[in-house]
Amino acid sequence: MHMSSNKNLLIVLALFFYCKASSQLNFDIDSLLVVYKSQKLDTNKVITNNKIINYYMYRNPELAKKYAFEQLTLSNEIQFSGGQSMANYQLGILYNNVNKVDSARYRYTQALKFAKIYNNQIFVSQAYHGLALLEFELGNLDKADEINDKNLAYNERNKDSVGIAYSLDFKGRINENRGHYTIALENVLKSLKILPVVSTPINKDVRIADAKTHLAAIEFNIGNLKKAIAYNKEALEIYINQDDTYYQAVALADLGKAYKALGNLKEAEDNFKLSIEKAKQANIPSTHATSLSELGALYFVQNKTTESLKLLRESINIAKEIGSERRVAISKLEFAEVLNSDGKSQNALAIISEALNYADSSGNLSILRDAYLKRSAVYSNLGDLSGALKDYKTYKTLNDSIFNKERTQKLEELKIIYETKKKEAALALQEEEINTLNEKAKVDKLTKGLYAGGMFTFLAVSGLLYFGFKQRMKKNRIARQKQEEIYKQEIAYKKKELTSQTLHLVQKNTFIQELMENLQRIKSSPEKFKMEFRRIVMLLKKENASDKDWEVFKTYFSEVHNDFDQKLKTLSPDVSEKEIRLAAFLRMNLTTKEIAATLNVLPDSILKSKYRLKKKLGLDKETDLNQFLNAL
């Protein structure tokens, strides 16, 4: 349909203020419906329809879907490609929310096609975002990142600040799922800095809430549970004000997980229950299944076996209905653990085998690891100690593999940060050189103009030449400073790389001899099977690195960090080797959770050790131990 440029601009502006809103808008829906029914068939009716879809999107998805198809029919009748793009995009969101992947992909692709016909950068950007989000939720992080980078570059070319903010926020989510938490945090914070300035009044708060939920997820993953709770509460308040039931359910589930990890089981239970209620109300089966599984696992910890089994069974059924095999496997493992504790070990064994089949075929190492650990406990209950030991050893191997993978991810993250800063420094240097050349060009032009002026010209030219010389000196100085900065970054990166590469030395086993002795005792005295098996499990749990490996690691660490252990001994002569090891890990900025995993102890044990070390070093309560060690 042909439209004048002014009319086209008005339509673009009108749609802009409504298509970018991911949540519900606060207006009188009844009045809007009356207006919609009275409007004649034109682009204004399509725009009003879009407002209605946004209102119902997370309040009543089925009604939103009805209006989205109606929007598509109207747009087809008047050949309005802008409306065709928006209708397909809205349908893409609706299908994606209920895990109908093929339908969602088709709709997003159609949205992109019509957006390009309509030649509207906002519509093109949101269609790219939908396709990237789809790949992200399927676990295809590289593909999602590729599409999002294309979208980010597109928004930067078009100087679309809102689109840039959304792309940065999504890049943060992708890197959070890769385990690159520093990069994730940096991108989400950049997005939050832009959003309050450029967002429209309609979607400003909602977009900030979305970014805060992503920040909460990052803080949760790096162990900052109180920060995660604070960000989730801020986001939840916004979703409540916007009457956004869908994301209330998601934020409540995240709050429940954070409270559970913090040990506040009552708050965790309350939030999981509210999440289930909201998920039912908004018809979000994925969140519903997740919160049921989390609450079921929580009830198991509280010895509420019957309630736990009921919720976990319901979670499995919902996950099966939406085809979420990953959620099915996770809930089945929780279900099997409860059955095993309830004396139904044979049933538990069959269920774990189903989860193992999924983990094997999908390559999901974390589920595979957990399955072997839980099956080891089942075999122990059944008296099959050989099977239990075999599964436990497999669990340990997988756990070490995942731990090393996490270390590799951290190393890769450091590399990316280093390369990014190097490129930024190079670009800054190039820009400075261009400015210097421009200044030189001005000087040369001025010199030629003044040449014929005799003595006055000679003096002026001399002054200009001197100025040019000063400019070149300045350029050289800046270049040296930039190069020095690059060298410093490279040195810092290599130091971290060295430390990360040597860390695996503390993971080697030192318990083989004692394990063999226990196995011999089992062989010679079958009646001691259960007692000796428990002893072997305890031995495995207390596994430590060998003194030799620790000495090698300590040597490397001291070279990188300037005789760190000697400095500690100077401050406190009675500091032990275990405390030096703890201090070294803290100096490397490992979290309490990471140190506990490395040393195979509980996080509480690490907290107590930190307290004792702080006392030995003579630090008062106000002094932060990590900051003190970093400054050492």
LINTABEL-V206627 format. One record per backbone hydrogen bond with DSSP energy under -0.5 kcal/mol. NH is the residue of the N-H (numbers start at 1). CO is the residue of the C=O. Records with the same first field share a line. If there is no record, write none. Layout:
NH = CO ; CO
//
This chain:
8 = 4
9 = 5
10 = 6
11 = 7
12 = 8
13 = 9
14 = 10
15 = 11
16 = 12
17 = 13
18 = 15
19 = 15
20 = 16
21 = 18
22 = 20
27 = 25
29 = 27
32 = 28
33 = 29
34 = 30
35 = 31
36 = 32
37 = 33
38 = 34
39 = 35 ; 36
42 = 40
45 = 42
46 = 42
47 = 43
48 = 44
49 = 45
50 = 46
51 = 47
52 = 48
53 = 49
54 = 50
55 = 51
56 = 52
57 = 53
60 = 56
63 = 60
64 = 60
65 = 61
66 = 62
67 = 63
68 = 64
69 = 65
70 = 66
71 = 67
72 = 68
73 = 69
74 = 70
75 = 71
76 = 72
77 = 73
78 = 74
79 = 76
80 = 75
81 = 79
84 = 80
85 = 81
86 = 82
87 = 83
88 = 84
89 = 85
90 = 86
91 = 87
92 = 88
93 = 89
94 = 90
95 = 91
96 = 92
97 = 93
98 = 94 ; 95
99 = 96
100 = 95
101 = 99
104 = 100
105 = 101
106 = 102
107 = 103
108 = 104
109 = 105
110 = 106
111 = 107
112 = 108
113 = 109
114 = 110
115 = 111
116 = 112
117 = 113
118 = 114
119 = 115
120 = 115
121 = 119
124 = 120
125 = 121
126 = 122
127 = 123
128 = 124
129 = 125
130 = 126
131 = 127
132 = 128
133 = 129
134 = 130
135 = 131
136 = 132
137 = 133
138 = 134
139 = 136
140 = 135
141 = 139
144 = 140
145 = 141
146 = 142
147 = 143
148 = 144
149 = 145
150 = 146
151 = 147
152 = 148
153 = 149
154 = 150
155 = 151
156 = 152
157 = 153
158 = 154
159 = 156
160 = 155
161 = 159
164 = 160
165 = 161
166 = 162
167 = 163
168 = 164
169 = 165
170 = 166
171 = 167
172 = 168
173 = 169
174 = 170
175 = 171
176 = 172
177 = 173
178 = 174
179 = 175 ; 176
180 = 175
181 = 179
184 = 180
185 = 181
186 = 182
187 = 183
188 = 184
189 = 185
190 = 186
191 = 187
192 = 188
193 = 189
194 = 190
195 = 191
196 = 192
197 = 194
198 = 194
199 = 195
203 = 200
204 = 200
207 = 203
208 = 204
209 = 205
210 = 206
211 = 207
212 = 208
213 = 209
214 = 210
215 = 211
216 = 212
217 = 213
218 = 214
219 = 215
220 = 216
221 = 217
222 = 218
223 = 220
224 = 219
225 = 223
228 = 224
229 = 225
230 = 226
231 = 227
232 = 228
233 = 229
234 = 230
235 = 231
236 = 232
237 = 233
238 = 234
239 = 235
240 = 236
241 = 237
242 = 238
243 = 240
244 = 239
245 = 243
248 = 244
249 = 245
250 = 246
251 = 247
252 = 248
253 = 249
254 = 250
255 = 251
256 = 252
257 = 253
258 = 254
259 = 255
260 = 256
261 = 257
262 = 258
263 = 259 ; 260
264 = 259
265 = 263
268 = 264
269 = 265
270 = 266
271 = 267
272 = 268
273 = 269
274 = 270
275 = 271
276 = 272
277 = 273
278 = 274
279 = 275
280 = 276
281 = 277
282 = 278
283 = 279 ; 280
284 = 279
285 = 283
288 = 284
289 = 285
290 = 286
291 = 287
292 = 288
293 = 289
294 = 290
295 = 291
296 = 292
297 = 293
298 = 294
299 = 295
300 = 296
301 = 297
302 = 298
303 = 300
304 = 299
305 = 303
308 = 304
309 = 305
310 = 306
311 = 307
312 = 308
313 = 309
314 = 310
315 = 311
316 = 312
317 = 313
318 = 314
319 = 315
320 = 316
321 = 317
322 = 318
323 = 320
324 = 319
325 = 323
328 = 324
329 = 325
330 = 326
331 = 327
332 = 328
333 = 329
334 = 330
335 = 331
336 = 332
337 = 333
338 = 334
339 = 335
340 = 336
341 = 337
342 = 338
343 = 340
344 = 339
345 = 343
348 = 344
349 = 345
350 = 346
351 = 347
352 = 348
353 = 349
354 = 350
355 = 351
356 = 352
357 = 353
358 = 354
359 = 355
360 = 356
361 = 357
362 = 358
363 = 359
364 = 359
365 = 363
368 = 364
369 = 365
370 = 366
371 = 367
372 = 368
373 = 369
374 = 370
375 = 371
376 = 372
377 = 373
378 = 374
379 = 375
380 = 376
381 = 377
382 = 378
383 = 379 ; 380
384 = 379
385 = 383
388 = 384
389 = 385
390 = 386
391 = 387
392 = 388
393 = 389
394 = 390
395 = 391
396 = 392
397 = 393
398 = 394
399 = 395
400 = 396
401 = 397
402 = 398
403 = 399
404 = 400
405 = 401
406 = 402
407 = 403
408 = 404
409 = 405
410 = 406
411 = 407
412 = 408
413 = 409
414 = 410
415 = 411
416 = 412
417 = 413
418 = 414
419 = 415
420 = 416
421 = 417
422 = 418
423 = 419
424 = 420
425 = 421
426 = 422
427 = 423
428 = 424
429 = 425
430 = 426
431 = 427
432 = 428
433 = 429
434 = 430
435 = 431
436 = 432
437 = 433
438 = 434
439 = 435
440 = 436
441 = 437
442 = 438
443 = 439
444 = 440
445 = 441
446 = 442
447 = 443
448 = 444
449 = 445
450 = 446
451 = 447
453 = 450
454 = 451
456 = 453
457 = 453
458 = 454
459 = 455
460 = 456
461 = 457
462 = 458
463 = 459
464 = 460
465 = 461
466 = 462
467 = 463
468 = 464
469 = 465
470 = 466
471 = 467
472 = 468
473 = 469
474 = 470
475 = 471
476 = 472
477 = 473
478 = 474
479 = 475
480 = 476
481 = 477
482 = 478
483 = 479
484 = 480
485 = 481
486 = 482
487 = 483
488 = 484
489 = 485
490 = 486
491 = 487
492 = 488
493 = 489
494 = 490
495 = 491
496 = 492
497 = 493
498 = 494
499 = 495
500 = 496
501 = 497
502 = 498
503 = 499
504 = 500
505 = 502
506 = 503
507 = 504
508 = 505
515 = 511
516 = 512
517 = 513
518 = 514
519 = 515
520 = 516
521 = 517
522 = 518
523 = 519
524 = 520
525 = 521
528 = 525
529 = 526
532 = 528
533 = 529
534 = 530
535 = 531
536 = 532
537 = 533
538 = 534
539 = 535
540 = 536
541 = 537
542 = 538
543 = 540
550 = 546
551 = 547
552 = 548
553 = 549
554 = 550
555 = 551
556 = 552
557 = 553
558 = 554
559 = 555
560 = 556
561 = 557
562 = 559
563 = 558
567 = 563
568 = 564
569 = 565
570 = 566
571 = 567
572 = 568
575 = 572
580 = 576
581 = 577
582 = 578
583 = 579
584 = 580
585 = 581
586 = 582
587 = 583
588 = 584
589 = 586
590 = 585
595 = 591
596 = 592
597 = 593
598 = 594
599 = 595
600 = 596
601 = 596
605 = 602
606 = 602
607 = 603
608 = 604
609 = 605
610 = 606
611 = 607
612 = 608
613 = 609
614 = 610
615 = 611
616 = 612
617 = 613
618 = 615
619 = 614
623 = 620
628 = 624
629 = 625
630 = 626
631 = 627
632 = 629
//
